[in-house]
Structure formats: structure tokens, C-alpha cells
Amino acid sequence: MTPIFIAVWWGSWLTLALLDFLGAFTVFAAAGSDQLSVATRYRVFYYIVGIVSAALAMTLVLKTNARQENAHRLIWSKALQDEALGEQVRLAIPQPPA
């Protein structure tokens, strides 16, 4: 199941691309100041959605990093426990020669 942050970020990123296209298309097709005003509104909304999308992307990276660090800590704590019991544990992580 896809986490909600990923779905919302992906949707905001796609919306950002659509707004960029609409803003550029409206600017180049503008025949008067009214159409340029509409294009400006598209660009302002584009920047707002871009900020939200960037904030969601940073949140995703931070959450992913936290989960990976937690998993890494669990792997090493398990390895240290097994080593304390006298077992030879080989992790999937390359170890330097002793």
C-alpha cells in the first residue's frame, strides 16, 4: 500500500507540471492584459504548489532516512547480541578483514 505522503506528493508534482504548462501556454497565447493576468495567477498558484511539493519531498526523504537508520540500528544490535552469544554472524554488509 502506498503511504499517503507519496500519493499526495506525486499528485502535487503532477499538478505542478500541469500548471507550468498552462501558465506558459497562456503567456504565449495572450492577446491582452486580461489573459496575461490569468497567466500570472497560474504562475502564482504554480509557485505555491511547488513549495508544497518541495515540503512534501523533504518530509518523504526525512521519513525514509529515519526508517533506514532505525532498521540499521536493529540489524547491528541483533548482530552484537549474536556475537555476544559466541555465534559467528555474517551480515550482508561487507566486513573488513580482521
Contacts in CASP RR format, 6 or more apart in sequence:
PFRMAT RR
TARGET T0000
AUTHOR 0000-0000-0000
METHOD contacts of the structure
MODEL  1
MTPIFIAVWWGSWLTLALLDFLGAFTVFAAAGSDQLSVATRYRVFYYIVG
IVSAALAMTLVLKTNARQENAHRLIWSKALQDEALGEQVRLAIPQPPA
5 56 0 8 1.000
5 59 0 8 1.000
5 60 0 8 1.000
5 63 0 8 1.000
6 60 0 8 1.000
8 56 0 8 1.000
9 53 0 8 1.000
9 56 0 8 1.000
9 57 0 8 1.000
9 60 0 8 1.000
12 49 0 8 1.000
12 50 0 8 1.000
12 52 0 8 1.000
12 53 0 8 1.000
12 56 0 8 1.000
13 53 0 8 1.000
15 49 0 8 1.000
16 46 0 8 1.000
16 49 0 8 1.000
16 50 0 8 1.000
16 53 0 8 1.000
19 42 0 8 1.000
19 43 0 8 1.000
19 45 0 8 1.000
19 46 0 8 1.000
19 49 0 8 1.000
20 46 0 8 1.000
22 42 0 8 1.000
23 39 0 8 1.000
23 42 0 8 1.000
23 43 0 8 1.000
23 46 0 8 1.000
26 35 0 8 1.000
26 38 0 8 1.000
26 39 0 8 1.000
26 42 0 8 1.000
27 36 0 8 1.000
27 39 0 8 1.000
29 35 0 8 1.000
30 36 0 8 1.000
30 39 0 8 1.000
75 91 0 8 1.000
79 89 0 8 1.000
79 91 0 8 1.000
82 89 0 8 1.000
83 89 0 8 1.000
END
